[in-house]
Each structure stands twice: as C-alpha cells, then as structure tokens.
C-alpha cells in the first residue's frame, strides 16, 4: 500500500488478514516513518539483525550424504526477525522505544544456532559483549523466550507462537506458530499486534505488517481488543489494567459500558495488578487524571487500594506520576493501620507501604495539630518537602 492516508482498513469480526503498510518519509505528510537501523541508530540492535541476515550460512548441526559432494552439513533456511508489540506502537507514534520485543520464524533451537553461530555466548545471566540466556520456559522446560544482550542493552526474543503472550501467566505446552496471523491472535489489543520486518541492518526498514487494523486504530485513538473483551479479561484479568493504561496513553474514546462491566467483575487482589498500575501511573506520557478516573469508574482502583471513599477526584497535579505522592493523597484521610493493611493486601512492597504511611502521617499530624510519631522514611528529602508543599497549599 502507499501513503497511510490511503490506508483505510475496517476489519469486522477480527478476521486476521495481514495488510502491508508502507513506512515512508513524505515531506509535509504525517505518515508513519521508517524504522532506521545503522551504526548511528540502534547500533546494538543492528548486530542482532545481522545475525539473522546471516542465518542461511548457519549449519543445522548434523550432516547428510550428497551424491555429488559427499558428506555435507545442511544450512538453515533464511529466518526473519520482526519488531513487535509496544516497540512498534511507540515508533509509529514518533517515540523512541524503551524496550524492544522481537519475534522470529525460527524455532527455539534455531535461535540458539543463529546466535551462537554469530558470536553470541550462551550464559545464565546478563553479560557484557554479545550474549543471550533463556528468560522464560513453558511447563515442560522448553525455552520460549530469550534475552539477548548486546553491549549491555537487552532485547526480548521469542519464536512466533500460538501461546499466551503475558509473561506473568504460565505457558503449558508451548506451540510454535506458522504465521503472523497465529501469533497476532494471542495478543491483547490490535495496536500491539503489528510487526516491522527487520530486513535491513544498514538503513531503513519500510514495511509494516498489520494483522487486525492496529495502525488504523492507533491513528484514531481506538483501543480495540483482539477477540471479545470480556473473554480476554476472564482469561487474564491483567488485560483490564493494560486496557486502562493504553486508553490513558493512546485512547480518544470513552470506555464502552460492556468493558466497564467486565472490569467491574474483577474483585481479587494480585501484586501484578499493582505493577501494571504503576507502569501507567509513572509514565510521563499518561494523562494521570484520566488514568485515575478510569481506574475509579471501572472499579479497578479497589484492586490497588482496597478500601472505600478514596480521594481520587482532587489529586493535585504536582502529585501526578509518582506512586508515593499520588497514593498518599488518595488515602490521606484513612487511618495508618487501615492504609498499611490495604496496601500489603494488594501486594505493595513493605518499604513502599511504610513510606506512603509516613507521608500520610505527616499530613494528618499537621492537619490535627499534633506531633508526628518519629518513623524512618526511605524517601528523599526533596520528595518529602514536595509532599509538604502539596498538602500545605491545598484546602484541608
């Protein structure tokens, strides 16, 4: 396809069909830009792409008899490397990806052959230079994800698969995918199911493969689930938390009522919910007021702060993007024992709990004109002073 403005893709019923979008530099036109890799741009990723460019020269590890040449070692077929997930989403929005998720049509054993054949050392933990290690296995101890480290920078690399993509869920028997459509079908939202083939380690990568219309949805601020949202949430409640994070960062539409109802059914506590919540809260690109309002309206805020009557609507702007200041404000009128019990129940770290309680204790002591009990606080003096200024400048 040509320019993005010519790309109008409406895929009803989530029928997976790979569409190709051209990533091109067109002066004066707000098209998606090529993904550039060379010695100056993403030099560490460049070395990993080169390894896959060299895949046809890698032996498969055994020999066969050839009538003409005698005993020979067959070579791998060319294996492709794709950028996917949040890295593609960020790039298309003009942002530099913070993390690079990569997938390949190579199997786990072929990934090892390719990396070792290109000077990558297999290790147990991160190491300098060029190295890799298994970072995730299925329930049968089969490698399903590798962390590749190049000069200290890490890349997550996985085979295309039909298995669950959420790293916090167990994978039973890992199933390799034969196509991008199969891999994309297991992802959560259409904007996370796009792929850039990394065919060029010395310049522009100009093709976007889009299975579910994610580029169109990203362009229009639509957060669309792959498959029925209620089913996705039922299978993996973290989908609901990721949905709110995507909405606060990229969405332009109100949450559908059926989505709110599905999220409202989540009433268990899980430390992974808190981790997902913090990812959004402390992202400077997230609209925190919108973010907190959506958490409250969906009922998910009670999976982070399991208590009633939280002070969400009047969070000062200076407390945004900070887990300690925002949390302290939301619970500032609660008893410290209630705060500590609630946060521990929701999976907050003990040190975080003590620091948040310390800030709330400061506020309550000054408001009620009594001395605060002497407690240790792990927060910096700047953060403590910032908190004092926030509540001192706000109406009691």
Secondary structure, DSSP 4 states (H G I P E B T S, - for coil): ---GGG-----GGG----EEEE----TT--PPPPEEESSSSSHHHHHHHHHHHTGGGSEEEEEEEETTTEEEEEEPPP--EEEETHHHHHHHTTPPPSS-EEEESS-HHHHHHHHHHTTPEE-SS--SSEEEEEEEE-TT--EEEEEEEETTEEEEEEE-BSS---TTS--SS--B-SSHHHHHHTSSBGGGSEEEE---SSEEE-EEEESSSHHHHHHTT---BSS-HHHHHHH-THHHHHHHHHHHHH--SPPPHHHHHHHHT-----HHHHHHHHHHHT-TTS-HHHHHHHHHHHTGGGGTS-SSS---TT--GGGTT-HHHHHHHHTTTS-HHHHHHHHHHTT--HHHHHHHHHHHHHHHHHHTT-PPP-----S-HHHHHHHHHHHHSS--
